[in-house]
């Protein structure tokens, strides 16, 4: 399916919420070329994270993209020269943070405990602290160059985040990802909708209650944002 003026989508890919499975679905249906970012957008790491890279895409590249599926804040939609519809997935904040900790442990710090990884302030501020709220609270004029840029959440930012969530066409939850994939497939007109979950850590892990409480306290805005999403969207 070639993109047209009224059928482009922007997926706010919140880290560790099942987004890789959705991106696989998009790529399989439309071809890698029509999903951003792809091999056409090297270096891929920056394309996945940088609103400035999005703003710098050529007219020719923009013309062939059907789905934007990167770790970009919701406000980055305003950088595009045409309208898009939007979707996202969210996750219970403590579970999302633990999933990130396990990924970090698996790929970068195999000898560190989850608590030790969480104690690294720079990483925690980039990837954990109220991350889901921040993805919707970033303003177009914040001039962030990566979703890892830290912004403080306050009442005003929270109100802006929930307002952007209200404007999002489709909102799903990692805890019920198969059902959301069905919803997306129905909306997009996909026949093939069976996608295995990706980037899922193998096995169970024991997490201390103390760490869970600490994560919940540190992510109070995210807890409120997730609760709002559940109350209003599912």
N, C-alpha and C positions, 0 to 999 in steps of 0.2 A: 504494500500500500504506500503510495507516494504521499507526502504531506501536502496539505492544502491550507488555505488561509484560515480555515475554521476548525482544523482538527489536529493542532499541535498541542503537546502536553508537556508540563514541567513537573517532574517528580522531585519533591524535596526529600532527598535521600538522607534521612537521619541515621547516623552510624549505629550499627548493631540492632536494627529493627526489622531485618528480613529483606532489606533492599536489594541485595545481590541476587536473590531469587527473582525478584521482579525485573531487574535489569536483564537477567538471562531470558526471561519471557519476552521482553521487548526486542532484544537482539534476535531471538529466534524467529519472531514474527515478521520483523521489518528488515532484518539484515543489519549488521554492525554499522554500516555506513550511515544509516538513518537514525542512529541513537548516539547522543552525545554524553560523555566523551567516547572516542574510539581511537584506533591506531592512527587515524587521520589527524588527531589532535595532540600529537607528541610535543613536548614531554607530558605523558599521561598523568603523572602525579599532580602537576600544577593544574591541569585541566579538570581534574576531579574536585579541586578544592577552591579555585580562585575565581571570584566574580570578575576580576579584571581580565582574565583570559576569556571569559564568556563575552565580555563587552568588546573584545578585540577580534571576534570571529569575522571572517570575510563574508560579504553578501552571498557568495557562491556556496560557502559551507552552511550558512544559516538557511539557505533555500532548501537544502536536502535533509535537514534534521526533522524527524517526526517527534521524538521524545528526548527531552533533556533529563538526564538521570545522573546527577552528580551530587556531591556533598556541598551543595550551595544553599545559602539561606533563602527563605521564601521571597524576600525582597528583591533578590536577583532577577526575578521575572521582569522587573521594570527596566532592566538593561537591554531587553530584547526589542527589536524594531516592529514586532507584531504581537498580537495577543496570544496567550496560551491558556488552556485550562490546566488545573493543578490537582495533584494528589500527593499523599504522604502516608507513611506508616509511623506509628509511635509504639512505645513499649513501657511497661511498668519501670519506673526509674531505677530502683535498686537492682532489679534483674538486668537492666540494660548496662548499668555500670559494672556489675560483676562480669557480664559477658565481655566487656571491653578489657577488664583486668585479666581475664583468662586469655584473651587474645594476645595481650601484651606479654603475659608470662610465657605463652607458647612460642611467640616469635622473637622476643627481645630479651626476656629476663627469666630463663628457665630455672635459675637457682634462687629466685626471689619469691617470697610469699606474696599473696594478694595484698596483705596489709602493707608490706614494704613498697610494693608498686604504687599503692594508693597514696603513700606518704610523699611521693615525688611531686612536689607542688606544681611544677611547670606542666608536667604531663596531665595531672589531674585537672588543672584549670583549662587546658586545651581540649581534652576529650571527655571530661566527666561533668564538671560543675554546671548544673542546670543546662546541660547541652541541648536538650530538646526545646526548651523555652528560648534559648539563645538563637536557635535556627529560625525561629519565627519573630524574634524581637529585634534582630538586626535591621537597621533603617537603611534606605538607599544612600543616604549621605554619610554613613558611618565610615566609608572608605576602607572597609576590611579587605585584606588580600587573601584570607583563608578562613574557613569555618572554625579553625582553631583559635582565631583571635578572640581574646577574652573580653566580654563586656559584662558589666554589673547589671543585674536585674533588680528593678525596683517596681513599685506599683504601676508607674506609667508604662514601663517596658512590658510588664506582664499584660497590661490591658491591650497594648499594641499587638503582642504575640497572640492573644486569644482572638483579636479582631482578624488577624491574618488567617488564623485557623478557621474561623467562621467563613472566610472567603474561599477556602479550599474545597474543590468540587468533590473529591473522594478522600475519605480518611479511614485508614485501616489500622489494625493493631497486630503486632507480632504474635501475640498470644493466640490469635485466630487467623493466622496468615493464609491457610488454604481457602477459607471462605472469602477473604479479601481478594485473593487471586481470581476466584470465580467472579467476583463483582467486577474487577478490572477487565477480565476476559469478556464478560457480557457487554460492558460499556464500549470496549474497543472492537468488538465483533470478532474475537478470536475463537477458532474451533479447537485448536490444540492448547490446552491450559494446564497440563500436568508438568509441574516444575519441581524438581527436588530442592529441598532447602540447602542453601549454600553457606559456607563460612560458619558452620555450626561446630562447636567444640565437642569432641567425643567424651563420653563418660560423664559421671556425676562428680561434683566437687562439694566438699564440706566447707561452708562459709560460716564464720563465727557470727553469733548474734550481735556482738559488739560492733563488728565491721558493718553489718547491715544497718544497725541503728545510726552509725556515724554517716553512712552514705545517705540515708533518708534525711537526716538533719542537715547535711551539707547541700542537699538538693531539694530543699523545701519548695522552691518555686517550681521545680520540675514535677514534684508530687502534686502540687495544685494544678499545674497545667495538664498533666495526665488525667487527673480527676475531672477537670472541666471537659476534656475531650471525650472521656467516657460518658459523661452526663449528657453531652450535646450531640455526640456522633456515634454512640454505640456502647 
